[in-house]
């Protein structure tokens, strides 16, 4: 009964939290629902004003599909699995595996302006490493294909990914929180909105490199080659895995930006012509792949 109550309470709590976001019952700077909409509109406006690929339509191929993915992955899926995560956390506590059980450092004792950047860098590295795994192992790649099925790049492609990726990323993110003493900064919403903005820009139809900061922050010129259908053989199975920070690719020699910097390259993967085109067909496709 305790597990069932934990599941129901977490499910209803997440549902109520989402409704509070939609109905403006959350403080404005922590409103992830309308924050996502605002960032999307601003980056879309920049795409329309300063398009890199000038022949690309404002409502590019799969524009609305990608928009649906944004809200499904951030909100609908979170509601669906909130109870499951709560039950797993409860069971872990019962066997003595709490959020601070494997802590290496305690960021909680530092000022937020120190703890927040450290949390951001560690979290971003974990996401970079997970992204590498999604390309290196066939089982993971079968799900990650959804993200690479984008054939015309735009801001909303940022959050077009298979729901299984949430399952794969969550444990590693939780591990980082455990390693730093179960600490997550109260100001983590800053990281959330910064990461969303960088991610939207990386996928946008805009030519930005950030100048010398390209060695620190990911950018659309760098990221479009991550989605390239054809790469040099020595660069397989992929390049430019950066999420927010490009430095990991330069450190681990996975960075790749050709001299031409052609934004009109062909995107996707071998066999994309036969890949499912609808949401429901795509979210079950990974389970059917050989």
C-alpha positions as CSV (number, residue, x, y, z in Angstrom):
1,X,0.0,0.0,0.0
2,X,2.9,2.4,0.8
3,X,4.3,1.9,-2.7
4,X,0.9,2.5,-4.3
5,X,0.3,5.6,-2.2
6,X,3.8,6.9,-3.2
7,X,3.0,6.3,-6.9
8,X,-0.4,8.0,-6.8
9,X,0.9,11.0,-4.7
10,X,3.8,11.6,-7.0
11,X,1.6,11.2,-10.2
12,X,-1.0,13.7,-8.8
13,X,1.7,16.0,-7.5
14,X,3.3,16.3,-11.0
15,X,-0.1,16.7,-12.6
16,X,-1.0,19.5,-10.2
17,X,2.4,21.1,-10.7
18,X,2.0,21.1,-14.5
19,X,-1.5,22.6,-14.2
20,X,-0.2,25.3,-11.9
21,X,2.4,26.2,-14.6
22,X,-0.3,26.4,-17.3
23,X,-2.7,28.4,-15.1
24,X,0.0,30.9,-14.0
25,X,-0.1,29.6,-10.4
26,X,3.7,29.4,-10.3
27,X,6.2,32.3,-9.9
28,X,7.0,33.7,-13.3
29,X,10.8,32.9,-13.3
30,X,10.1,29.2,-12.5
31,X,7.3,28.8,-15.0
32,X,8.8,26.1,-17.3
33,X,5.7,25.9,-19.5
34,X,5.6,29.5,-20.6
35,X,9.3,29.8,-20.4
36,X,9.6,27.1,-23.0
37,X,7.1,28.9,-25.2
38,X,8.8,32.3,-24.8
39,X,12.3,30.9,-25.7
40,X,10.8,29.1,-28.7
41,X,9.1,32.2,-30.0
42,X,12.2,34.3,-29.6
43,X,14.5,31.8,-31.4
44,X,11.9,31.2,-34.1
45,X,11.8,35.0,-34.7
46,X,15.6,35.0,-35.1
47,X,15.3,32.1,-37.6
48,X,12.8,34.2,-39.6
49,X,14.9,37.4,-39.5
50,X,18.4,35.9,-40.0
51,X,17.9,32.5,-41.8
52,X,21.1,30.5,-42.6
53,X,19.3,28.3,-45.1
54,X,17.3,31.0,-46.9
55,X,15.3,28.5,-49.0
56,X,13.9,26.8,-45.9
57,X,10.3,27.5,-45.1
58,X,9.2,29.2,-41.9
59,X,7.1,26.1,-41.2
60,X,9.7,23.6,-42.3
61,X,9.2,19.9,-42.7
62,X,8.0,18.3,-39.4
63,X,7.6,21.8,-37.7
64,X,4.4,20.8,-35.9
65,X,5.6,17.3,-35.1
66,X,8.7,18.7,-33.4
67,X,6.5,21.2,-31.5
68,X,4.4,18.3,-30.2
69,X,7.6,16.4,-29.1
70,X,8.6,19.5,-27.1
71,X,5.6,19.4,-24.9
72,X,5.2,15.7,-24.8
73,X,8.8,15.1,-23.6
74,X,8.9,17.9,-21.1
75,X,5.4,17.6,-19.5
76,X,3.2,14.7,-20.6
77,X,5.9,12.1,-20.2
78,X,7.0,13.6,-16.9
79,X,3.5,13.2,-15.5
80,X,3.3,9.6,-16.8
81,X,6.6,8.4,-15.1
82,X,6.7,10.6,-12.0
83,X,5.1,7.9,-9.9
84,X,7.5,5.3,-11.1
85,X,10.5,7.4,-10.2
86,X,9.1,8.1,-6.8
87,X,8.6,4.3,-6.1
88,X,12.2,3.5,-7.2
89,X,13.5,6.2,-4.9
90,X,11.5,4.9,-2.0
91,X,12.7,1.3,-2.6
92,X,16.3,2.6,-2.8
93,X,16.0,4.4,0.5
94,X,14.6,1.2,2.1
95,X,17.9,-0.6,1.3
96,X,20.0,2.3,2.5
97,X,20.8,3.8,-0.9
98,X,19.8,7.4,-0.4
99,X,20.7,10.6,-2.3
100,X,23.8,11.2,-0.2
101,X,24.9,7.6,0.2
102,X,27.8,7.8,-2.3
103,X,28.5,11.6,-1.9
104,X,32.1,12.6,-2.8
105,X,31.6,16.3,-2.1
106,X,29.0,18.4,-0.5
107,X,28.1,21.4,-2.7
108,X,25.4,22.4,-0.3
109,X,28.0,24.1,2.0
110,X,29.1,26.5,-0.8
111,X,27.6,29.7,-1.9
112,X,25.1,29.3,-4.8
113,X,27.3,31.2,-7.2
114,X,30.0,28.5,-6.7
115,X,27.7,25.5,-6.5
116,X,25.5,26.4,-9.5
117,X,28.3,26.5,-12.1
118,X,29.9,23.3,-10.7
119,X,26.5,21.6,-10.8
120,X,26.0,22.8,-14.4
121,X,29.4,21.6,-15.7
122,X,29.1,18.2,-14.0
123,X,25.5,17.7,-15.3
124,X,26.5,18.8,-18.8
125,X,29.4,16.3,-18.9
126,X,27.1,13.5,-17.9
127,X,24.8,14.5,-20.7
128,X,27.7,14.6,-23.2
129,X,28.9,11.2,-22.1
130,X,25.3,9.7,-22.3
131,X,25.0,11.2,-25.8
132,X,28.2,9.4,-26.9
133,X,26.7,6.1,-25.6
134,X,23.5,6.8,-27.6
135,X,25.6,6.7,-30.8
136,X,28.1,4.0,-29.8
137,X,25.7,1.2,-28.9
138,X,23.1,-0.2,-31.3
139,X,20.4,-0.7,-28.6
140,X,20.6,3.0,-27.6
141,X,21.0,4.2,-31.2
142,X,17.7,2.5,-32.2
143,X,15.9,5.0,-29.9
144,X,18.2,8.0,-30.6
145,X,17.3,7.7,-34.3
146,X,14.1,9.7,-33.6
147,X,16.2,12.8,-33.0
148,X,18.3,12.2,-36.1
149,X,15.3,11.7,-38.3
150,X,15.1,15.5,-38.6
151,X,15.6,16.3,-42.3
152,X,15.2,20.1,-42.0
153,X,16.8,21.7,-39.0
154,X,14.9,24.2,-36.8
155,X,14.7,25.2,-33.1
156,X,12.0,22.7,-32.2
157,X,14.2,19.8,-33.4
158,X,16.0,20.3,-30.1
159,X,13.4,18.4,-28.1
160,X,12.4,15.8,-30.8
161,X,13.6,12.6,-29.1
162,X,12.4,9.2,-28.1
163,X,10.8,9.0,-24.6
164,X,13.3,6.2,-23.8
165,X,16.1,8.8,-23.8
166,X,14.4,10.2,-20.6
167,X,14.8,6.8,-19.1
168,X,18.5,6.6,-20.1
169,X,19.5,10.1,-19.0
170,X,17.7,10.2,-15.7
171,X,19.8,7.6,-13.8
172,X,23.0,9.3,-14.8
173,X,21.7,12.7,-13.8
174,X,20.6,11.3,-10.5
175,X,24.0,9.8,-10.0
176,X,25.6,13.2,-10.3
177,X,23.2,14.6,-7.7
178,X,24.2,11.8,-5.4
179,X,27.9,12.3,-5.9
180,X,27.5,15.9,-4.8
181,X,25.7,15.0,-1.6
182,X,22.1,14.9,-2.9
183,X,22.4,18.6,-3.6
184,X,20.5,20.4,-6.3
185,X,20.8,24.2,-6.3
186,X,17.6,26.2,-5.6
187,X,18.6,28.3,-8.6
188,X,18.6,25.2,-10.9
189,X,15.9,26.9,-13.0
190,X,18.6,29.2,-14.3
191,X,20.5,26.2,-15.7
192,X,17.2,24.8,-17.1
193,X,16.4,28.0,-19.1
194,X,20.0,28.5,-20.2
195,X,20.3,24.9,-21.5
196,X,16.9,25.2,-23.3
197,X,18.1,28.5,-25.0
198,X,21.5,27.0,-26.0
199,X,19.7,23.8,-27.3
200,X,17.2,25.8,-29.3
201,X,19.9,27.9,-30.9
202,X,22.0,24.9,-31.7
203,X,19.2,23.5,-33.8
204,X,18.0,26.8,-35.2
205,X,18.3,27.9,-38.8
206,X,20.8,30.5,-37.8
207,X,24.5,30.8,-38.5
208,X,26.2,31.5,-35.1
209,X,29.7,30.4,-34.0
210,X,30.2,32.6,-30.8
211,X,33.7,33.5,-32.0
212,X,36.4,32.4,-29.6
213,X,33.7,31.1,-27.3
214,X,33.0,28.3,-29.8
215,X,35.5,26.3,-27.7
216,X,33.2,26.7,-24.7
217,X,29.6,26.7,-25.9
218,X,27.9,24.6,-28.5
219,X,26.5,26.4,-31.6
220,X,24.4,25.7,-34.7
221,X,27.3,25.6,-37.1
222,X,29.0,22.9,-35.0
223,X,25.8,21.0,-34.2
224,X,24.4,20.7,-37.7
225,X,27.4,18.4,-38.5
226,X,26.3,16.2,-35.7
227,X,23.1,15.6,-37.7
228,X,25.0,15.2,-41.0
229,X,23.9,12.1,-43.0
230,X,27.3,11.6,-44.4
231,X,30.5,11.9,-42.4
232,X,34.1,10.8,-43.2
233,X,34.7,7.1,-42.3
234,X,37.2,8.0,-39.6
235,X,34.6,10.2,-37.9
236,X,32.0,7.5,-37.5
237,X,29.8,6.8,-35.5
238,X,29.4,10.5,-34.9
239,X,30.9,13.9,-34.0
240,X,30.0,17.0,-32.0
241,X,28.2,15.4,-29.1
242,X,28.0,18.6,-27.1
243,X,24.8,19.5,-25.3
244,X,25.6,23.0,-24.0
245,X,29.4,23.0,-23.6
246,X,31.4,22.3,-26.7
247,X,34.6,22.0,-24.7
248,X,34.1,18.2,-24.1
249,X,34.3,17.6,-27.9
250,X,37.5,19.5,-28.2
251,X,39.0,17.8,-25.1
252,X,38.0,14.3,-26.2
253,X,38.8,14.9,-30.0
254,X,35.2,14.4,-31.2
255,X,34.9,18.0,-32.6
256,X,34.4,18.3,-36.3
257,X,33.8,21.5,-38.3
258,X,34.7,21.4,-42.1
259,X,36.2,24.5,-43.6
260,X,33.2,25.0,-45.9
261,X,30.7,25.3,-43.0
262,X,27.8,24.5,-45.4
263,X,24.4,24.8,-43.7
264,X,22.6,23.1,-46.5
265,X,24.1,19.6,-46.0
266,X,21.9,16.5,-46.1
267,X,20.7,15.4,-42.7
268,X,19.6,12.1,-41.2
269,X,21.1,8.6,-41.5
270,X,21.2,5.7,-44.0
271,X,17.7,4.3,-44.5
272,X,15.9,7.5,-43.3
273,X,13.7,7.2,-46.3
274,X,12.0,4.2,-44.8
275,X,12.0,5.5,-41.3
276,X,8.5,6.2,-39.7
277,X,7.2,9.7,-40.2
278,X,4.5,9.9,-37.5
279,X,4.8,10.3,-33.7
280,X,3.3,7.0,-32.6
281,X,5.2,5.0,-35.2
282,X,8.5,6.7,-34.2
283,X,8.1,6.1,-30.4
284,X,7.6,2.3,-30.9
285,X,10.2,2.0,-33.7
286,X,13.2,1.5,-31.4
287,X,11.7,-1.6,-29.9
288,X,11.2,-3.1,-33.4
289,X,14.7,-2.5,-34.7
290,X,16.9,-5.5,-35.3
